[in-house]
Amino acid sequence: MEKDIRKLFDLPNYVDRDKADANILKEVYNRMGNNYPYHHPLYAGQMIKPPHPVARKAYELALQVNPNNHALDGGIESSAMEKEAVAELAEMVGFKQHLGHLTGGGTMANLEALWVASKVHPGKKIVGSEQAHYTHSRITEVLKIPYSSIEVDSLGRMNMENLEMHLIAGDVGTIVATLGTTSAGAIDPLEDILRLAKKYNTRVHIDSAYGGYYRIAGRLTPYAKKQYGLVQEADSIVIDPHKHGMQPYGCGCILFKNPEVGKYYSHDSPYTYFTSGDLHLGEISLECSRPGAAAVALWATQKQFPLIAKGEFAQRLDDSLQAANELYMMLKMSDKFITFFQPELDIVLWAPRGERASAISDASAMLFDACTDQDVHLALYKYPISMLPEHLQSIEKDQDYLVCLRSCLMKPEHKYWVKFIFSVMDELLEF
């Protein structure tokens, strides 16, 4: 049909006519080789997990159409797939009913959560821990919402006494609980936060952009398991499929437990929402154009890896937990390193042993560079001196932070590589 119409009107077919310049693509190929080896288990630095092949291929297939999930006429099937995939995420976190959609990432997802929070409790403050992601303070600044930070304990968890001091004034509308801080993988005490929220009539938003999928993991500590078991009691939650969900960037997700918050998104776009009386995803999103390909890729991945406890996807999470705990134990048993606390998720923190914070910081930076030269890619983190646990109080506090090494063991293959990663560090500290 399309070819007949083109012939009838003598229309050029630009898609068939245009060819990609091979020299340009060759340059792209060469320049992309100048990145870190993110796909390899020896890359254990930042929160980067390769997209699964089914996600990449489904994304590529969808790009042949390039659907836009803002309105149904822009992406009929991709919108349906987004609704199905998001419903599976909602079921994973225990929401019996929900309102939600995909976003460009965790920042946009959290922005929508805090924007709705400001609508539910207009003029009231939002609070999060000192270890909450920095975007919360920036988002609230953009939205002109008052924001305060709550102190944390030596495990990086929100301090309940300090939280209650803020709540007593009665001007807090929403508490941001982090289940899996991006700095250390710490899990805020959701059980206690929910109790205080009920006492002081505040909402609870969970930022679990990094750690959300761990709700279905089997190797969690009893403490972590208890907190994840209460996620369904919160008002909203953010999860990033482009982290543990094995998706290409960018793919975040915002979920609200009460679908009635959709009224805050209400707007009129008569030139957009005319093809169907069904819900257009743009009617419940602050973003307009959004890639339908991201929804298609997530849908396909969740079909291959259902979000169920004891399933293959959950096993991959357990492999990462195993890797983190094995690396932690090797570091703890060594006389060359100091450790801070046992990892709750797959982030591990450690540093070369030393007497002063400044000396330890210098040694961490040197080891980081030396490991990179050996193709072992780690990360650095400024650990606040105020968070030092009891067993490290003898360290001379000659500066406000201590630079330590940090690894995100997000790839299930890391469990086979942590001994090698440790051996490289162990040998490098011989000099």
C-alpha positions, -999 to +999 in steps of 0.1 A: +000+000+000+027+025+010+047+018-022+017+022-044+009+056-028+045+067-032+045+058-069+011+075-074+024+108-061+060+103-070+071+108-034+108+101-025+114+074+000+141+090+021+144+060+044+153+038+015+173+064-003+195+077+025+224+056+035+245+059+066+280+071+059+304+042+067+333+065+076+311+083+102+300+050+117+336+038+117+346+069+137+317+063+161+329+027+166+365+038+173+355+066+197+331+044+217+361+021+223+376+049+243+352+043+272+358+022+303+350-015+299+316-012+316+304-046+305+333-065+321+334-076+357+367-059+362+347-027+360+334-025+395+332+013+400+300+032+394+264+020+391+267+007+356+251-025+345+250-036+309+216-039+293+206-075+287+207-086+250+169-090+250+165-054+261+190-041+234+173-061+207+138-051+217+149-015+219+164-017+184+132-033+170+111-005+185+134+021+170+123+009+136+090+026+145+104+051+170+071+053+191+064+082+214+046+071+246+031+105+253-001+098+235-016+066+221-015+077+185+023+081+190+028+047+204-003+024+206+014-009+214+044+006+232+021+024+255+002-008+263+035-025+269+046+003+293+014-001+313+019-039+315+056-035+325+048-008+351+020-030+366+045-058+371+068-034+389+039-023+411+031-059+419+067-065+428+067-037+454+033-049+468+010-021+455-025-036+451-035-006+430-012+020+415-007+049+392+027+051+375+048+053+344+083+053+331+105+083+331+138+094+317+155+084+349+154+085+387+158+122+389+127+129+369+108+101+388+117+117+421+108+151+408+073+139+400+070+122+435+080+154+453+059+175+431+028+154+440+039+155+476+038+193+475+003+191+460-010+168+488+006+189+515+011+224+500+036+246+518+049+218+539+086+207+541+102+176+527+129+158+547+155+132+537+187+118+552+221+133+548+229+103+527+199+107+505+207+114+468+217+150+462+190+154+436+163+157+464+177+190+476+181+202+440+146+191+430+130+208+460+150+240+452+136+239+416+101+232+429+104+259+456+096+234+484+113+237+518+138+208+524+158+197+554+184+170+559+182+144+587+213+132+604+225+096+598+241+070+621+274+052+616+257+028+592+245+056+570+209+052+580+185+080+589+186+089+626+151+085+641+156+108+671+167+136+647+138+128+624+113+131+652+128+165+662+119+178+627+085+162+628+074+177+661+072+211+646+043+199+624+056+215+592+068+183+575+046+169+547+067+141+533+096+119+545+120+106+518+132+071+529+161+057+509+163+020+505+198+017+490+218+049+492+239+054+462+270+062+483+271+031+505+240+010+498+225+019+532+189+011+540+169+036+561+148+021+589+115+021+570+097+004+599+104+033+622+099+059+596+064+046+588+056+046+625+066+082+629+049+092+597+016+078+610+021+096+644+027+130+627+004+126+597+031+127+570+035+109+537+064+086+530+082+085+496+107+058+490+137+065+468+149+031+458+161+040+423+192+019+429+180-007+454+143-013+445+146-046+429+162-061+460+127-066+474+126-100+457+162-110+466+167-140+489+201-133+505+191-101+523+201-096+559+171-099+583+171-061+588+171-054+551+144-081+545+122-065+571+124-030+556+118-042+521+088-062+534+071-029+543+076-010+510+039-014+502+030+008+531+046+039+515+028+064+494+052+063+465+084+047+453+110+053+426+128+024+409+154+027+381+151-002+356+183+012+339+202+001+371+194-034+382+166-038+357+192-044+329+178-016+307+195+010+284+196+046+297+173+063+304+146+043+321+132+053+355+098+045+371+076+064+395+048+045+413+020+060+435-001+037+457-031+059+454-043+064+418-063+095+428-031+116+427-036+115+390-059+145+394-028+167+400-016+160+365-049+171+349-044+192+318-060+198+284-043+189+252-071+185+226-046+182+197-029+152+214-054+130+232-081+126+205-075+091+191-088+072+221-108+076+253-084+053+270-057+067+293-028+084+274+004+082+295+010+118+289-020+125+311-002+112+342+033+125+334+052+158+337+073+148+307+058+150+273+077+131+246+091+098+260+107+069+241+083+040+236+114+019+229+123+021+266+090+006+274+093-021+248+127-031+261+116-033+297+085-053+287+106-078+268+131-081+296+105-087+323+089-114+300+122-132+299+130-126+336+098-124+356+100-103+388+094-131+412+112-143+443+135-173+437+133-167+399+163-162+376+162-125+380+162-127+418+191-152+416+211-126+397+205-101+426+216-128+451+248-133+431+256-096+435+249-098+472+272-128+475+300-110+456+297-080+479+298-100+511+327-121+499+348-090+490+339-075+523+350-106+543+383-107+524+390-071+531+379-074+568+402-104+573+432-086+558+456-065+579+461-041+550+426-026+548+399-011+570+362-017+564+333+004+577+303-019+579+290-051+563+272-043+530+234-044+530+233-045+492+260-048+466+281-017+474+313-022+494+334+005+511+370+001+523+404+018+524+440+011+530+449+010+567+464+042+582+466+064+612+453+097+599+423+105+577+445+125+553+470+097+549+443+071+543+428+094+517+461+097+499+466+060+500+431+053+486+437+077+457+471+060+449+455+025+451+427+037+428+451+048+402+473+017+405+443-006+401+432+013+370+466+007+355+459-030+361+425-027+344+407-030+377+382-001+378+370+010+412+355+043+425+363+068+452+340+081+479+344+109+505+333+091+537+322+117+563+343+116+595+311+120+615+300+086+602+331+067+614+320+036+633+332+028+668+360+005+657+376+032+636+375+060+662+412+058+668+419+073+633+432+109+637+405+132+623+427+158+606+401+165+580+363+163+577+362+133+554+381+102+546+385+092+510+378+055+506+374+030+478+339+020+467+326-007+444+292-015+430+292-052+423+261-051+402+270-077+376+261-113+387+295-124+372+312-104+399+309-133+423+335-151+401+358-122+399+360-107+434+389-129+445+409-117+415+400-080+422+410-084+458+443-101+448+452-072+426+447-047+454+465-070+479+496-072+457+496-035+449+498-026+486+531-045+489+551-015+477 
